[in-house]
Amino acid sequence: MREIRGILYTEAFRFAAGVVAVEGDRIASVALCGEEELTAAERERYILPGLVDIHLHGCAGHDFCEGTAEALRAMASYELSRGVTSICPATMTLPEERLQDICAVCARVSETETLPAGIAMRDIVRGIYLEGPFIAAEKKGAQNAAYIRRPDTALLGRLQAAADGMIRIVTIAPEVPSALACIEENADRFRFSIAHTSADYDTAFAAIRAGVCHVTHLYNAMPPCLHRDPGVVGAAAETEAVTAELICDRQHLHDSTVRNAFRLFGAERLVLVSDSMMAAGMPDGLYMLGGQDVTVRGGRAELADGALAGSVTNLYDCMRAAIELGIPAEAAVRAATYNPARVVGLEDECGVLRAGNRADLLITDRSFGLREVYKSGIAMAHD
């Protein structure tokens, strides 16, 4: 058994002096203590849960929609190097046959492959985020309009079968034909998230009553929240059971919007995501997303028409950016760890320092500079 001592981010979502005991791949115990019981060096470091990114498309020169073991291994390795120890990679709007192949490869690789350090892929790739094809064409963003489909229960069933049950979130534009019926029919099997939508307040609220519990990249690819037309943002904000994502890359949202989102939703309901594409961790240049060319320049990824095409950041840097914008560290860390784990039903496995959970730990300095990464109790190389 190994003990790691420092300033812990606790289950109560605050920082306190303590000790985490690790045995094998699990946390054996978590105990608080007085700061005077720590050495000077231990008082200068934070111990955080590994971060949980439930919405990313690619990184390290690879895209989840390549549908290959190589892509998944490269993505998992890069994310681990940045302190992100659990991921749910996201699809794009593609033909059904392609989506089935992507889902099937993810299920097979997750179940059978390991990284060189001996980390099982299933302990990193924790689910699939189905972004598209059930979206609105006028708010498609970087999605390919040619493959947009009406919401379809049978199609969802075929994709989930190919994924061996790994699909955790399904995005949907509630105003499109058959959307509300699809949500009602499947709310007990999938977590539905409003996305790429022109829905007004009433339609969004109807979708929430039908079973929607999440909002994909809040403010992006949806109508603005206006004083007489609050739209998706208004409907979601006043419904306590609904959580929402923020892409905190300093590109997708104004700094003030990030701060006000935390005021509007509260720290317990916001989830930081990277929404990263394959250029994350790579130099500027020409890349692909969903079969479309993307130009990356100065930290911004754009299609030829200027539309944002995902981000080139990672979740750890999103968390640090939120803190730099004035979000309390306790809230920013929660939004990158426990909250996303809870959204996809993994809070009893990751996202929180708790006895019995997987030993996914980060050690940082007091400025949140990343110093050490542990996945399942094994020390990882990090940037």
C-alpha positions as CSV (number, residue, x, y, z in Angstrom):
1,M,0.0,0.0,0.0
2,R,1.2,3.5,-0.9
3,E,0.3,6.7,0.9
4,I,0.1,10.0,-1.0
5,R,0.0,13.1,1.3
6,G,-0.9,16.7,0.4
7,I,-3.9,19.1,0.0
8,L,-6.7,16.9,-1.2
9,Y,-9.7,17.8,-3.3
10,T,-12.3,16.1,-1.1
11,E,-15.8,14.5,-1.7
12,A,-17.1,17.7,-0.1
13,F,-15.7,19.7,-3.1
14,R,-13.1,21.6,-1.1
15,F,-9.4,21.5,-0.4
16,A,-8.2,20.0,2.9
17,A,-5.0,18.4,4.2
18,G,-5.1,14.6,4.0
19,V,-3.7,11.3,2.9
20,V,-4.8,9.0,0.1
21,A,-3.9,5.3,0.5
22,V,-3.6,3.4,-2.8
23,E,-3.6,-0.4,-3.0
24,G,-3.3,-2.0,-6.4
25,D,-5.5,-0.1,-8.9
26,R,-7.9,1.3,-6.2
27,I,-8.1,3.9,-3.5
28,A,-8.0,2.0,-0.2
29,S,-8.8,5.0,2.0
30,V,-9.0,8.8,2.2
31,A,-8.3,10.5,5.5
32,L,-8.1,14.1,6.5
33,C,-5.5,15.5,8.8
34,G,-4.2,18.8,10.1
35,E,-1.9,20.8,7.8
36,E,0.7,20.7,10.6
37,E,0.9,16.9,10.0
38,L,2.2,17.5,6.4
39,T,5.7,18.4,5.5
40,A,6.4,21.8,3.9
41,A,6.7,20.1,0.5
42,E,3.4,18.2,1.0
43,R,1.6,21.4,1.9
44,E,2.6,22.9,-1.5
45,R,0.9,20.3,-3.6
46,Y,-2.7,19.5,-4.5
47,I,-4.0,15.9,-5.0
48,L,-6.9,15.9,-7.4
49,P,-9.0,13.1,-9.0
50,G,-8.1,12.3,-12.6
51,L,-10.1,14.5,-15.0
52,V,-13.0,13.1,-16.9
53,D,-13.6,14.4,-20.5
54,I,-17.0,13.2,-21.7
55,H,-16.9,15.1,-25.0
56,L,-13.9,15.0,-27.3
57,H,-13.5,14.1,-31.0
58,G,-9.7,13.7,-31.3
59,C,-6.2,14.7,-30.4
60,A,-2.6,13.9,-31.1
61,G,-3.2,13.8,-34.8
62,H,-6.0,11.3,-34.6
63,D,-9.8,11.4,-34.8
64,F,-12.2,8.9,-33.0
65,C,-14.1,8.6,-36.3
66,E,-11.1,7.0,-37.9
67,G,-12.5,4.0,-36.2
68,T,-9.1,2.3,-35.6
69,A,-7.3,0.9,-32.6
70,E,-4.3,3.2,-33.5
71,A,-6.5,6.3,-33.1
72,L,-7.9,5.2,-29.8
73,R,-4.5,4.3,-28.4
74,A,-3.0,7.6,-29.5
75,M,-6.0,9.6,-28.0
76,A,-5.9,7.7,-24.7
77,S,-2.1,8.1,-24.4
78,Y,-2.3,11.9,-25.1
79,E,-5.2,12.4,-22.6
80,L,-3.3,10.5,-19.9
81,S,-0.3,12.8,-20.5
82,R,-2.5,15.8,-19.7
83,G,-4.1,14.4,-16.6
84,V,-7.3,13.2,-18.3
85,T,-7.8,9.7,-17.0
86,S,-11.3,8.8,-18.3
87,I,-12.8,9.8,-21.7
88,C,-16.0,9.3,-23.7
89,P,-14.9,10.1,-27.3
90,A,-17.6,11.6,-29.6
91,T,-18.8,10.7,-33.0
92,M,-19.8,13.1,-35.8
93,T,-22.8,13.1,-38.1
94,L,-21.9,10.3,-40.5
95,P,-23.7,7.5,-42.4
96,E,-25.1,4.7,-40.2
97,E,-22.7,2.1,-41.5
98,R,-19.7,4.2,-40.6
99,L,-21.1,5.0,-37.2
100,Q,-21.7,1.2,-36.6
101,D,-18.1,0.5,-37.5
102,I,-16.8,3.2,-35.2
103,C,-18.9,2.0,-32.3
104,A,-17.9,-1.6,-32.9
105,V,-14.2,-0.8,-33.0
106,C,-14.4,1.2,-29.8
107,A,-16.1,-1.7,-28.0
108,R,-13.6,-4.2,-29.2
109,V,-10.5,-2.1,-28.5
110,S,-11.8,-1.0,-25.1
111,E,-12.4,-4.6,-24.1
112,T,-9.3,-6.3,-25.5
113,E,-6.4,-3.8,-25.7
114,T,-3.9,-2.3,-23.2
115,L,-1.5,0.5,-23.4
116,P,2.3,-0.2,-22.9
117,A,2.1,0.7,-19.2
118,G,-0.4,-2.1,-18.7
119,I,-3.4,0.1,-18.5
120,A,-6.5,-1.5,-19.9
121,M,-8.2,0.6,-22.5
122,R,-11.6,-0.1,-21.0
123,D,-10.5,1.8,-17.9
124,I,-9.8,4.9,-19.9
125,V,-12.4,4.8,-22.7
126,R,-15.5,4.7,-20.6
127,G,-18.2,5.3,-23.2
128,I,-19.2,6.8,-26.5
129,Y,-20.8,10.3,-27.0
130,L,-23.1,10.1,-30.0
131,E,-23.0,13.7,-31.4
132,G,-25.3,13.5,-34.5
133,P,-26.9,12.5,-36.7
134,F,-30.2,13.7,-35.0
135,I,-29.5,17.4,-35.3
136,A,-30.9,20.5,-37.1
137,A,-29.3,21.4,-40.4
138,E,-29.4,25.2,-39.8
139,K,-27.3,24.7,-36.6
140,K,-25.0,21.9,-37.9
141,G,-21.8,23.8,-37.1
142,A,-18.9,21.6,-38.2
143,Q,-21.2,18.6,-38.8
144,N,-21.9,17.3,-42.3
145,A,-25.5,18.1,-43.3
146,A,-25.5,15.3,-45.9
147,Y,-25.8,12.7,-43.2
148,I,-28.3,14.3,-40.8
149,R,-31.1,11.8,-39.9
150,R,-34.5,12.0,-38.2
151,P,-34.3,10.6,-34.6
152,D,-35.0,6.9,-34.9
153,T,-35.4,4.4,-32.1
154,A,-34.4,1.4,-34.3
155,L,-31.2,3.2,-35.5
156,L,-30.3,3.9,-31.9
157,G,-30.8,0.3,-31.0
158,R,-28.5,-0.9,-33.9
159,L,-25.8,1.6,-32.9
160,Q,-26.0,0.6,-29.2
161,A,-25.8,-3.1,-30.2
162,A,-22.6,-2.4,-32.3
163,A,-21.2,-0.4,-29.4
164,D,-21.9,-3.3,-26.9
165,G,-23.8,-0.8,-24.7
166,M,-21.0,1.8,-24.6
167,I,-23.2,4.8,-25.9
168,R,-23.8,7.0,-22.8
169,I,-25.0,10.3,-24.3
170,V,-27.1,10.9,-27.4
171,T,-27.4,14.4,-28.8
172,I,-30.7,15.5,-30.3
173,A,-32.3,18.7,-31.7
174,P,-35.8,18.5,-30.1
175,E,-37.5,20.6,-32.8
176,V,-36.9,18.1,-35.6
177,P,-39.7,15.7,-36.5
178,S,-39.9,12.6,-34.3
179,A,-37.4,13.9,-31.7
180,L,-39.8,14.2,-28.8
181,A,-41.2,10.7,-29.4
182,C,-37.7,9.3,-29.7
183,I,-36.7,10.9,-26.4
184,E,-39.8,9.5,-24.6
185,E,-39.3,6.0,-26.0
186,N,-35.6,5.8,-25.0
187,A,-35.1,8.0,-22.0
188,D,-34.7,5.0,-19.8
189,R,-31.9,3.6,-22.0
190,F,-29.9,6.7,-23.0
191,R,-29.0,10.1,-21.6
192,F,-30.3,12.6,-24.1
193,S,-28.6,16.0,-24.6
194,I,-29.9,19.0,-26.6
195,A,-27.5,19.9,-29.3
196,H,-27.1,21.7,-32.7
197,T,-30.6,23.1,-32.4
198,S,-32.8,26.0,-33.2
199,A,-35.3,25.1,-30.5
200,D,-37.2,27.8,-28.6
201,Y,-37.9,27.8,-24.9
202,D,-41.2,25.8,-25.1
203,T,-39.7,23.1,-27.4
204,A,-36.6,22.8,-25.2
205,F,-38.8,22.5,-22.1
206,A,-41.0,19.9,-23.7
207,A,-37.8,17.9,-24.5
208,I,-36.7,18.2,-20.9
209,R,-40.1,16.9,-19.7
210,A,-39.7,14.0,-22.2
211,G,-36.4,13.0,-20.7
212,V,-33.6,15.3,-21.8
213,C,-31.1,15.7,-18.9
214,H,-28.1,17.5,-20.5
215,V,-27.1,20.3,-22.9
216,T,-24.2,19.9,-25.3
217,H,-21.7,22.8,-25.4
218,L,-23.9,25.4,-23.9
219,Y,-24.4,28.6,-26.0
220,N,-22.7,27.1,-29.1
221,A,-24.8,25.8,-32.0
222,M,-28.1,27.0,-30.4
223,P,-30.1,30.3,-30.3
224,P,-28.9,33.0,-27.9
225,C,-30.7,33.6,-24.6
226,L,-32.7,36.7,-25.1
227,H,-34.9,38.6,-22.7
228,R,-38.2,37.6,-24.4
229,D,-36.9,34.4,-26.0
230,P,-34.7,32.5,-23.5
231,G,-34.5,29.4,-25.7
232,V,-32.6,26.3,-24.7
233,V,-30.4,28.2,-22.2
234,G,-33.4,29.5,-20.2
235,A,-35.2,26.1,-20.2
236,A,-32.1,24.3,-19.0
237,A,-31.0,26.8,-16.4
238,E,-34.3,26.7,-14.5
239,T,-34.5,22.9,-14.5
240,E,-32.4,21.6,-11.6
241,A,-32.0,18.1,-13.1
242,V,-30.4,19.4,-16.3
243,T,-26.6,19.7,-16.6
244,A,-24.7,21.6,-19.2
245,E,-21.3,21.6,-20.9
246,L,-18.9,24.5,-21.4
247,I,-16.0,24.6,-23.8
248,C,-13.6,26.8,-21.9
249,D,-10.9,27.3,-24.5
250,R,-11.1,31.1,-24.8
251,Q,-12.4,30.7,-28.3
252,H,-15.9,29.2,-28.1
253,L,-17.2,31.5,-25.3
254,H,-16.5,35.0,-24.1
255,D,-14.8,35.1,-20.7
256,S,-17.8,36.8,-19.2
257,T,-20.1,34.1,-20.6
258,V,-18.1,31.4,-18.7
259,R,-18.3,33.3,-15.4
260,N,-22.0,34.0,-15.8
261,A,-22.8,30.4,-16.7
262,F,-21.3,29.3,-13.4
263,R,-23.6,31.9,-11.7
264,L,-26.6,30.8,-13.7
265,F,-26.3,27.0,-13.4
266,G,-24.2,26.7,-10.2
267,A,-21.0,24.7,-9.7
268,E,-23.0,21.5,-9.2
269,R,-24.5,21.5,-12.8
270,L,-21.7,22.6,-15.1
271,V,-19.4,20.2,-17.0
272,L,-16.2,21.4,-18.6
273,V,-15.4,19.6,-21.9
274,S,-12.7,20.0,-24.4
275,D,-14.7,19.2,-27.6
276,S,-11.2,18.7,-29.0
277,M,-10.4,17.7,-32.5
278,M,-7.3,15.9,-33.9
279,A,-5.2,19.0,-33.8
280,A,-5.1,19.1,-30.0
281,G,-1.5,18.7,-29.0
282,M,-0.4,19.4,-32.6
283,P,1.0,22.4,-34.5
284,D,-1.0,24.8,-36.6
285,G,-1.9,23.4,-40.0
286,L,-4.6,21.6,-42.1
287,Y,-6.6,18.8,-40.4
288,M,-9.9,17.0,-40.8
289,L,-13.1,16.7,-38.7
290,G,-16.0,14.6,-39.8
291,G,-14.6,14.4,-43.3
292,Q,-14.3,18.2,-43.7
293,D,-11.1,20.2,-43.9
294,V,-10.2,22.3,-40.9
295,T,-7.6,25.0,-40.7
296,V,-5.9,25.5,-37.3
297,R,-4.2,28.8,-36.7
298,G,-3.4,30.4,-33.4
299,G,-5.4,28.1,-31.3
300,R,-8.5,28.3,-33.4
301,A,-9.9,25.5,-35.6
302,E,-12.2,26.6,-38.5
303,L,-14.0,25.2,-41.5
304,A,-13.6,27.0,-44.8
305,D,-16.7,29.1,-44.0
306,G,-15.2,30.3,-40.7
307,A,-17.4,28.0,-38.5
308,L,-15.6,26.8,-35.4
309,A,-14.7,23.1,-35.8
310,G,-14.1,21.9,-32.3
311,S,-11.2,23.0,-30.1
312,V,-7.4,22.3,-30.0
313,T,-7.2,22.3,-26.2
314,N,-7.5,19.6,-23.6
315,L,-9.7,19.4,-20.5
316,Y,-6.8,20.1,-18.1
317,D,-6.1,23.4,-19.9
318,C,-9.8,24.2,-19.9
319,M,-9.9,23.7,-16.1
320,R,-6.9,26.0,-15.7
321,A,-8.4,28.6,-18.0
322,A,-11.6,28.6,-16.0
323,I,-9.6,29.3,-12.8
324,E,-7.7,32.0,-14.6
325,L,-11.1,33.6,-15.5
326,G,-12.0,33.9,-11.9
327,I,-14.0,30.7,-11.4
328,P,-13.2,29.4,-7.9
329,A,-10.8,26.5,-8.1
330,E,-13.2,24.3,-6.1
331,A,-15.9,24.8,-8.8
332,A,-13.6,24.4,-11.8
333,V,-12.1,21.2,-10.5
334,R,-15.6,19.8,-9.8
335,A,-16.7,20.7,-13.3
336,A,-13.8,18.7,-14.7
337,T,-14.0,15.6,-12.4
338,Y,-17.1,14.7,-10.4
339,N,-19.7,16.4,-12.5
340,P,-18.8,14.8,-15.8
341,A,-18.4,11.4,-14.1
342,R,-21.9,11.8,-12.6
343,V,-23.4,12.8,-15.9
344,V,-22.4,9.5,-17.5
345,G,-23.0,7.4,-14.4
346,L,-19.4,6.8,-13.4
347,E,-19.1,8.7,-10.1
348,D,-18.7,5.4,-8.2
349,E,-15.7,4.6,-10.4
350,C,-13.9,7.8,-11.1
351,G,-14.0,11.6,-10.8
352,V,-13.8,11.7,-7.0
353,L,-11.2,10.7,-4.3
354,R,-13.2,8.0,-2.6
355,A,-12.4,4.6,-1.1
356,G,-13.1,1.9,-3.7
357,N,-12.8,4.2,-6.7
358,R,-10.1,3.7,-9.2
359,A,-6.8,5.2,-8.2
360,D,-6.8,7.9,-10.8
361,L,-4.9,10.8,-9.2
362,L,-3.2,14.0,-10.2
363,I,-0.5,15.8,-8.2
364,T,-0.2,19.5,-9.0
365,D,1.5,22.5,-7.5
366,R,-0.6,25.2,-5.8
367,S,-0.8,27.0,-9.2
368,F,-2.2,23.8,-10.8
369,G,0.9,23.0,-12.7
370,L,0.7,19.3,-13.4
371,R,3.4,17.3,-11.7
372,E,2.4,13.7,-11.6
373,V,-0.4,11.5,-13.1
374,Y,-1.5,8.1,-11.8
375,K,-3.9,5.9,-13.7
376,S,-5.2,2.9,-11.8
377,G,-2.3,3.5,-9.4
378,I,0.3,3.4,-12.1
379,A,2.5,6.5,-12.7
380,M,2.1,7.9,-16.2
381,A,4.4,10.0,-18.3
382,H,3.0,13.6,-18.5
383,D,3.6,16.9,-20.3
